[in-house]
């Protein structure tokens, strides 16, 4: 597991963004969206709440927020709420039920095999 974006080698950076491009295109279609927000928070001061490199791929639709950039406030508010709960996301993350995860996995498996 790599904690920071700068710790990735060039090949890993390319793989990360090519994967985000592939998955983003499929998620946009799956969620009937018209755009994507791709977000990489690199380090705790940047809002990284889980200590490994990852990209948030957020399907977007027209008028999903009153002001387009309000999505960033919403993401920050979500992080603030998590921090108020004093949850160690690496150790205390609550799992969803098996059936819910199974259904989601089946939907995304079909999506990624298209």
GUMIKOL-989476 format. One record per residue: x negated, y, z negated of N, C-alpha, C, O in turn; residue in three letters. Coordinates in steps of 0.05 Angstrom, whole numbers. Example, Ala and Ser with C-alpha at 12.3 -4.5 7.8 and 13.67 -1.06 7.14 Angstrom:
# residues 2
ATOM,n.xx,n.yy,n.zz,ca.xx,ca.yy,ca.zz,c.xx,c.yy,c.zz,o.xx,o.yy,o.zz,rest
ATOM,-264,-114,-156,-246,-90,-156,-264,-66,-156,-285,-66,-169,Ala
ATOM,-257,-45,-142,-273,-21,-143,-258,1,-157,-268,23,-161,Ser
//
This chain:
# residues 114
ATOM,n.xx,n.yy,n.zz,ca.xx,ca.yy,ca.zz,c.xx,c.yy,c.zz,o.xx,o.yy,o.zz,rest
ATOM,-17,-23,0,0,0,0,-18,25,0,-37,26,-15,Unk
ATOM,-12,44,17,-27,68,20,-11,91,7,12,95,14,Unk
ATOM,-23,106,-11,-8,126,-26,-5,152,-11,16,165,-13,Unk
ATOM,-25,161,5,-25,187,17,-29,185,47,-43,167,57,Unk
ATOM,-17,203,63,-19,204,92,-48,205,101,-56,192,120,Unk
ATOM,-64,221,87,-92,224,95,-109,199,91,-131,198,101,Unk
ATOM,-98,180,77,-113,155,72,-108,135,95,-121,114,96,Unk
ATOM,-90,141,113,-85,123,136,-107,127,156,-117,149,160,Unk
ATOM,-114,105,170,-132,109,193,-116,116,217,-92,116,217,Unk
ATOM,-130,124,239,-116,133,263,-96,114,274,-75,121,283,Unk
ATOM,-103,88,275,-85,68,285,-60,66,268,-38,63,279,Unk
ATOM,-63,68,242,-40,67,224,-22,91,227,3,89,226,Unk
ATOM,-34,115,232,-18,139,236,-2,136,262,22,142,262,Unk
ATOM,-14,126,283,0,121,308,23,101,304,45,105,313,Unk
ATOM,17,79,290,37,58,285,61,70,269,84,64,275,Unk
ATOM,55,86,249,75,97,232,94,115,248,119,111,247,Unk
ATOM,84,133,264,101,151,280,114,137,303,137,144,310,Unk
ATOM,101,118,316,114,103,337,138,86,326,158,84,339,Unk
ATOM,134,75,302,155,60,289,178,79,282,201,72,286,Unk
ATOM,172,103,271,193,122,265,208,130,290,232,134,289,Unk
ATOM,194,133,312,207,140,337,226,118,346,249,124,354,Unk
ATOM,217,94,345,234,71,353,258,68,335,281,66,345,Unk
ATOM,254,68,309,276,64,290,295,88,291,319,85,290,Unk
ATOM,283,112,293,299,136,294,319,136,317,343,143,314,Unk
ATOM,310,128,341,327,127,364,350,107,359,373,113,367,Unk
ATOM,344,85,348,365,65,342,384,74,320,408,69,322,Unk
ATOM,374,87,300,391,97,278,409,119,288,432,121,279,Unk
ATOM,399,136,306,416,157,317,440,145,331,462,155,328,Unk
ATOM,435,125,348,457,112,362,476,98,342,500,100,344,Unk
ATOM,465,83,323,480,67,304,499,85,288,522,77,283,Unk
ATOM,489,108,280,505,126,263,520,147,279,531,166,268,Unk
ATOM,520,144,306,534,163,324,525,192,318,542,210,317,Unk
ATOM,499,195,314,488,221,308,478,234,334,476,221,355,Unk
ATOM,471,260,332,462,274,355,433,284,352,421,295,370,Unk
ATOM,422,280,328,395,290,321,384,274,298,398,258,286,Unk
ATOM,359,279,292,346,266,269,330,286,254,318,305,265,Unk
ATOM,329,283,228,309,296,211,289,275,203,296,255,191,Unk
ATOM,263,280,209,242,262,201,226,277,179,217,299,183,Unk
ATOM,224,264,156,212,278,133,190,260,120,196,237,113,Unk
ATOM,167,271,118,145,257,104,135,276,82,125,297,87,Unk
ATOM,139,267,57,130,282,34,104,269,24,104,246,16,Unk
ATOM,82,284,25,55,273,20,45,284,-6,32,305,-7,Unk
ATOM,50,268,-27,40,275,-54,63,285,-71,83,295,-61,Unk
ATOM,60,283,-98,82,290,-116,91,319,-115,114,325,-118,Unk
ATOM,72,338,-110,79,366,-108,95,372,-83,108,393,-81,Unk
ATOM,94,354,-64,109,357,-39,136,343,-41,151,343,-22,Unk
ATOM,142,331,-64,167,318,-68,167,288,-64,188,275,-64,Unk
ATOM,143,276,-60,141,247,-56,149,234,-82,135,236,-103,Unk
ATOM,171,219,-82,181,207,-106,173,177,-109,176,166,-131,Unk
ATOM,163,166,-88,153,138,-88,124,139,-78,119,151,-57,Unk
ATOM,105,128,-93,77,133,-87,66,115,-65,47,100,-70,Unk
ATOM,78,116,-42,67,104,-18,76,120,7,97,132,6,Unk
ATOM,61,119,28,67,133,52,92,122,64,95,98,69,Unk
ATOM,111,139,70,136,131,84,149,155,96,144,178,88,Unk
ATOM,165,151,116,179,172,130,209,168,125,219,146,129,Unk
ATOM,223,189,117,252,188,115,263,195,143,256,215,155,Unk
ATOM,280,177,153,293,181,179,322,186,173,337,168,165,Unk
ATOM,331,210,178,358,218,170,374,225,195,369,246,208,Unk
ATOM,393,209,203,410,216,226,427,241,219,436,244,197,Unk
ATOM,429,258,239,443,284,235,465,287,255,464,277,278,Unk
ATOM,486,302,247,508,308,265,513,338,263,505,351,244,Unk
ATOM,526,349,284,532,378,284,549,385,259,567,370,251,Unk
ATOM,541,406,246,555,417,223,555,398,199,573,400,182,Unk
ATOM,536,380,197,535,363,173,527,379,148,531,370,126,Unk
ATOM,515,402,152,509,421,131,517,448,141,516,454,164,Unk
ATOM,526,465,122,535,492,130,512,507,144,516,518,166,Unk
ATOM,489,506,132,464,517,145,447,493,150,443,476,133,Unk
ATOM,436,491,174,421,467,182,399,460,162,395,436,156,Unk
ATOM,384,480,152,362,474,134,371,467,106,354,461,89,Unk
ATOM,397,467,100,407,460,74,400,430,67,402,422,44,Unk
ATOM,394,415,88,387,387,83,363,385,64,361,367,47,Unk
ATOM,344,404,66,321,404,49,328,409,20,317,397,1,Unk
ATOM,347,428,15,357,433,-12,371,408,-23,368,401,-46,Unk
ATOM,386,395,-6,400,370,-15,380,349,-22,384,335,-42,Unk
ATOM,359,345,-6,339,325,-13,324,333,-39,319,315,-56,Unk
ATOM,318,359,-43,305,367,-67,323,364,-91,314,355,-112,Unk
ATOM,349,369,-88,368,366,-110,370,336,-118,371,330,-142,Unk
ATOM,370,319,-98,370,290,-104,345,282,-120,347,267,-140,Unk
ATOM,322,293,-112,297,287,-127,299,298,-156,290,284,-174,Unk
ATOM,310,322,-159,312,334,-186,331,317,-203,324,312,-227,Unk
ATOM,353,307,-192,371,290,-208,357,265,-216,361,256,-239,Unk
ATOM,342,253,-198,327,228,-206,307,234,-228,304,218,-246,Unk
ATOM,293,257,-227,273,263,-247,286,268,-274,274,263,-295,Unk
ATOM,311,279,-274,325,284,-300,331,257,-314,334,256,-338,Unk
ATOM,334,236,-298,341,210,-309,316,196,-320,318,174,-332,Unk
ATOM,293,208,-316,267,196,-325,264,167,-315,257,149,-330,Unk
ATOM,270,163,-290,268,137,-278,241,134,-265,232,151,-249,Unk
ATOM,227,113,-271,202,106,-257,211,90,-233,217,67,-235,Unk
ATOM,211,103,-210,222,91,-186,208,65,-178,219,48,-164,Unk
ATOM,182,63,-186,167,39,-178,175,15,-195,173,-8,-186,Unk
ATOM,184,20,-220,189,-2,-238,219,-6,-245,227,-29,-250,Unk
ATOM,235,15,-246,262,13,-256,284,17,-236,307,21,-243,Unk
ATOM,277,15,-210,297,19,-190,317,-3,-192,310,-27,-193,Unk
ATOM,343,4,-192,364,-15,-195,371,-27,-168,375,-13,-148,Unk
ATOM,371,-53,-167,378,-67,-142,408,-66,-137,424,-65,-155,Unk
ATOM,414,-65,-111,442,-67,-104,450,-97,-104,433,-114,-107,Unk
ATOM,475,-102,-102,484,-130,-102,475,-145,-78,470,-133,-57,Unk
ATOM,473,-171,-81,464,-188,-59,480,-185,-34,470,-183,-12,Unk
ATOM,507,-186,-37,524,-185,-13,521,-158,1,521,-157,26,Unk
ATOM,519,-136,-14,515,-110,-1,489,-109,15,488,-99,37,Unk
ATOM,468,-119,3,442,-119,16,442,-138,40,430,-132,61,Unk
ATOM,456,-160,38,458,-179,60,472,-167,84,463,-170,106,Unk
ATOM,494,-153,78,509,-141,100,493,-119,114,493,-117,138,Unk
ATOM,480,-103,98,463,-82,109,440,-94,126,434,-84,148,Unk
ATOM,428,-115,116,406,-128,130,416,-139,157,402,-138,177,Unk
ATOM,439,-151,157,451,-162,181,456,-140,202,450,-144,226,Unk
ATOM,467,-118,193,473,-95,211,447,-85,223,445,-80,247,Unk
ATOM,427,-81,206,402,-69,216,386,-90,233,371,-82,251,Unk
ATOM,388,-115,227,375,-136,243,387,-135,272,372,-135,291,Unk
ATOM,413,-134,274,426,-132,300,417,-106,314,411,-107,338,Unk
ATOM,416,-85,300,408,-59,311,380,-60,322,375,-50,344,Unk
ATOM,361,-72,308,333,-72,316,327,-92,337,306,-91,350,Unk
ATOM,345,-111,341,341,-131,362,352,-123,389,349,-136,410,Unk
ATOM,366,-100,389,379,-90,414,356,-81,433,362,-71,455,Unk
//
